[in-house]
Amino acid sequence: MEIIRAAVSADLPELHKLVNAIFIDEGSNSARMEEKFPIFLSKKNLDHLFILTDSGRPIAHAGYYPSTLLIEGAGIRVGSIGSVCTHPDYRGQRIASQILDVLEDKASREGIELLLISGDRSLYLRRQCIQTGGFIECWLESKKLDRTWLNAGIELVEAGPAHLDELVALYSRESVRFYRTKDEFEALFAAGIRPFYHLTNKAYLARSGNATRAYFTLSSRDDMGEVTELAGDRDILRSALFQVMQKENLEQIRLPLPQGDELVTLLHGPGVTQQPSLQLGTVKILNPLALFKSLRPYFLQRLSASLLESVQFSVQDGIPYLEADGDRFTFTDSTWLTRLVFGFEKPEDIPQPLAAFLASHPHASQFTAAAFPVPLPWAGNLSFI
C-alpha cells in the first residue's frame, strides 16, 4: 500500500467505483454516489478527498466538503465529512482512522472550526465526535390531523430546476442555514430530488396568491415521509404539510426541527407528537477558540456585552476550559463542551460536575442559558454529505 494522500483527477473513476460498491446496492435504481453528492465527490473538491491506494487503486477513502454555516448573522467554517469507507479486503487495519487523522489535520490548517460527520459508528465516537441534541422530532399522522390547518388559498407545486430562483430567495432569508452559492444550490437541488436507495425525493413550493411563500424537500417510501429541508413562512408550511400528506398518500411524516423553530410551536394538537431528538450523525468542535470568536456576533444578540466578557472559553495544552466568577471548569472530556454548545438531548443528560459548576456560578449559568444550544440546521438537508 502507498501513502495516504489527496486524490487527483485520475483517481476519480476508481474512487467512484469504490464508494458505489460500498454504499449503493448493485442493480438498484438509486442515484450513484457521484450523482447524489456532485459537489463533494468532484474534481473541484479533490484537495479534500483523501485516499489510500494499493497498486495505484483507491482501497480506502474519507473526505470533507468545506462550507460556511450562517447562524443568526455569525459565520462559522464547517467541514462536512462523508463517504468514509474501506474495501472489505483491507479492513481491520485502522486505515480509516489514519485517513481521518490526515483529514482533520488538513481541516484544522484550513481554518475549519466544526466537523459534521454523516455517521455515528464507533470509528467516529472514538475521535470525540458526538451526537448532539437541540432538535425536536415531530411526527404527523394524517388521519388524526386537525383539518383547520388546511388553507384553501395555498397552492402546492412540485418544484423543479425552473424554480431555482424561488428556492434560493426563500432559503437565503433563513436565519440558520448553509451559505450556498447559486451554482452549489443548483447542483445540490438537482441531486436532492434524485431517487436514492429506496427513497423517492421531491421538493414542493407553497404558493399563496401570486407569491411563493415557502418550500420543503420530502423523502418518502411507501406511506412514510420525512421533511429534510424547509424554508419560508411557517404557518404556510403547516398547511402545506397537511396537503402533501393527502397528495402523496402518506400516513405519517417525520419532521426534525431545531428546538427554537417557530414550526415546533405551530405543530400541536391531534395527530401530532413531539419528542427531543438528536442531530443526524455526529459533531466535533475542531477549534474551540476560533468557533467562539466566530460566534461572537450571535452571542451579542442574545446577551449583554458585559456578561459575554465575564465568561471566557480558553484552551490550555489542548484541553478546553470555561472560566467564570473567578473559577475554572476544565472539560477533561471534550465531548461535554460539544454537547453543551450544541445541545444535550435532555437537560438531565448534563454531566453532574458540569451541572454543579453552572449551578454555583451565576454568570456561567446565565451565559449558557441564553446562548446555548447554538442552533444548527438539520444535517440531512440538501447540503448533506
N, C-alpha and C positions, 0 to 999 in steps of 0.2 A: 504493500500500500504506500501511496505517496503522502505528501504533507497536506494538511488542511489549508485551503486557500479559497479566495473568492472565485466564483465561476467566471468564465469568459464565454463569448458568443458561441464558440464551437462546442461548449458543454451543454447548451440548452436542449438539443434534441434528446440526448441521453438522460439529462436531468428530468425533463418532462416525462420520459418513459418510466423513470424510477418512481416519481411521485404518483403517477397514474396507476402503476402496478400496486402500490401500497394502499392508496386511498379510494380508488374507483373500481367498482365491480365490473369485471370484463363482460361485455355484451349488454350492459345497461344502457338506457337512453340518456344517462347523465351527461352533462357538460364535462369535458375534460378539465383537469386542474388548471391548465394554462388558459382555458376559456373562462373558467369561473373566477380566476384571480389574475386578470390580464395585466394589471399594473405591478403586480408583485413578482410573478414568475416571468419576467420580461427582460429584454436587453437593457432597458433603461435602469433596471434595478440590480444589475449584475454585481455591483460593488457590495451589495447586502445579501447575496446568496452564497452561502459557504458550503463547500463540498469536500469530501474525502474521496479520492479516486483510487482505483486499482487497475493497473494497465491502461490508464487513461480514461476509464469509465467510472462515472459517479456511483458510489455504493452507499453514500450517506449524505444527508443534507439538513441544514437548518438555515432559515433566512428571516429577515425582517424588512418591513417597509417603514421608512421614516415619514412622519407627518406631524401636524400640529393640532392639538386639541384646544378649542376655544371654550373657556369656562367663564361665562358672565364677564367677558372682556379680557380675561387673562389667557395668554397663550402658553401652553406647555408642550415641550418636544416629546413625542411619543414614538416608540418603536413597536410595531405590531408583528409578533413572531408567529410563523406558521409553517406548515408542510415539513415538520421535523420528522425524519424517517431514516431508517437503516435497512438495507437489503437483508432479507432473512438469513442469508448465508454468513453474514458478518455481525450478527447480534451477539450481545453478551460480552462485548469488549469495551464498553463505556465510550464508544465512538461519538454518540450523540452528545454526551456530556462534554467531551473535549471540543466538539464543534461549537457548542453553546458558550464555552469559555472564550473562544476566539470571537464569537459574535458579540458577547457582552463587552469585551474589550474594545471592539470597533465602535459599538453603540455609545459607550462612555466617552471615547475620544471625539465622537461626532456631536456630542452635546445632548444626547438623549437622556431625558430625566425619568421617564416612566416606561416600563415594558408592559404590554398587553399580550398575553400568551393564549393561543386558542387551544388550550388543553389544561387538564388538572391532574395528570398522572404523576406518579412518584418522581419521575425524571425532573419535573418542574418543582415539586414540593421540596425536594432535597436542596434546591437552589434558592430557597426563601421566596419563591413565587407562591402567592397565597390567594385563596378565594376570599373575596370581599363582599360585604353586604351593600346597603344603600339602595336596594331595589324592592319594589312591591310587585308580586306576581298576581295579576288579575286574571280570573277565569270568567268568561261569559258563556252562559248556557242559553241557547237561542229560544227554546220553548218556554222559558220562565222569565225572559226579559220584559221589562216594563215598556209597553208599546207607546207610552208618552214620549219615549226617546225619539220615535220616528218623526222626522221633519219632512213633510211632503215637498218642501221647497228646495231640498238638496238633491242634486243630480250626481249619481255615481258613474264615473267614466274610467274604463280601463286605460291606463297610461302606457304610452309607447315612446319611442325616440323623438317623435314630433312634439312631445310635451316637455322636452328637457328644460326649456327656459322657465316654464311654470314651476317645475320641481326645484330648480336652482333658486328661484326667487323666494319660495317658501322656506327651503332649508336654510338659506343664508340669514333668515331672521330668527332662527332658533338660538336661545341663549347658551345652550350646551351642545356642541357639535364638533365634528371634524372639519378643519379647513380643507376644502376641496377646490382645486382649480376646475374650470369648466371642462377641460379635457379629461381630468380624473373623474369628474361626475359622470360624464358621458360614457366612459369605459366601465365604470362601476355599475351604472344603471343597466347598461346592456347585458353585463354579466349577471347582474342580480335577478333578472327576470327569466334567465335560462332555467330549465329543469336541472335539478342537482340531486344526486342519489335518487330517492323515490319521491322527492318533493316537487310539487308544482309551485312555481313562483310567479307572482303577479304584482303589479302596482296599480293603485286606484287614486284618481283625483276626486275630490268632493267639491262640487260647484254649487254656488248659491247665486241666483240671478245670472249676471254675466261675468262673475268673478270666481276664480279658483281660490278656494279658501283653505284647503288642506290636502294632504296626500298621505298614504301609508303603503308599505310593502307587506305582502302576505305570502307566507309559505303554507302549503296545505297538502294533506294526504287523506284520502277518503273523506270523512266528515269532521276532521280536526284541522284547525288552522292556528297559525302563530303570526302575530304582527311583529316584524323585525325592525322597522323604522317608521317614524311618523313625523309630520311637521304641520304647523298651521293652527287654526282655531280649534281648541279642544272641544268646545260644545258641538261644533260641526262634526268633528271626528267621532264623537259619541254616537250621533245619529248615523254616520256613515258606516260604523262598525255593525250596527243593527242591520242596515241594509245589505251589507256584503254577506252576512250570515245567511240571509234569505237567498241572495243571488247565487252563492256558491254551495248552497245546501249544507252548510256547516252546522253541526250540533254544538260545537264548542270552539272558542277562540282563547288562546293563551296570549296575554299581553304583559310582558315585563316592562316596568316603568321605573325611572328614578323616583325615589320616595317623595320628592318635592314637586313632582309634575302635577299640574292642575287637573289632569285627567284622572288621577288617583281619587281626588275628591268627587269628581263628577260621576265616576263609575261606582254606583252603590244601588242597593235595592234588590228586588227579586231577580234571581238569575245571575247574580254577581258574587263571587267570593274573592277575597284578597288575603295574602299572607306575605310576610317578609321573605325576600329571595336573595340569592347570591348573584353577583355578576357572572356572566358567561366566562368560562376559562379562569385564568389566574392573572394576578397583577404583581409587579415588583417595582418598588422605588429604586431606581438605579443611582440617582444622585439627589439625596435629600436636600442639600443646601441649594442647589440650582432650582429644584422643584419649588421650595418655599419662596425663593426670590421671585420666580415667575408667577407664583400665586398671590403675590402681594396686592395687585390691583383687585383681585377677588376678595381677599381678606378685608381690605379697606372699605368695601361696600357693605360689609357685614358687622364690623366692629370699629371702635374708635382707634385713632392712631396711637393714643396713649396706652390702650390695652394691648394693641399689637406690639408696641415696643417693650411692654412689661413681660412678654413671653418670648423666649428665644429657643429656636431649634438649632443645634450645632452637631458637629461630628468630630470625634477625637479618636485617633488610631482606628479609624474605620467604623466606629460604633456611634450611632446617633443618640442624642440625649435631648431632653426638654428641661429648660431652666426657667423657674418662675418662683416668685415670692421668696427668693434667697436660697432655694433648694434646687437640686438637680435630680431628674429621673433618667436613669440610663436604660435604653432599650437594648438589653442584652440579647433579646430575641427581636430581630429587626422586623419580623412579620407583625409584631404588635403595632409598630409605627404605621405600617401599610394599612392595617385594618382600622386603626384609629383615624387616619386621614380619609379613607375611602369607605369606611363603614363596617361595623360588626353586623352580623346577620340579626342579632337581637341584643338589646342593651345588657342583658345578663351575661353575654359572652365576653364582656370586658374582663381581662385577667385581674385577679384580686389586687396584686401590687399596684397596677396602674390605676385601678378604681380608687384605691386608698389614697394615692398621691393626688389625684384630681379632687377628691372629697376634702382633703386637708389644705389645698392650695387654691384659694378663690380665683386668682387671676387665670390660672391654668384651666380651671373648671369653666369660667366664663368664656375664655377663648375657644375651647374645644366645643362647647355647646353652641356657640354662634357660628363657627367656621366649618365644623365637620358634621357629617361626611361631605367632602367635596364631591359635587355631582359629576358623574361620568355618563356619557351616552351608553346605551346598551351595546355591548361589543359585537353582537350578532347582526349589526346593521349592514348597509351596503359596503362599508369600509372594512368589513370582517376579512381577516387574512387567515 
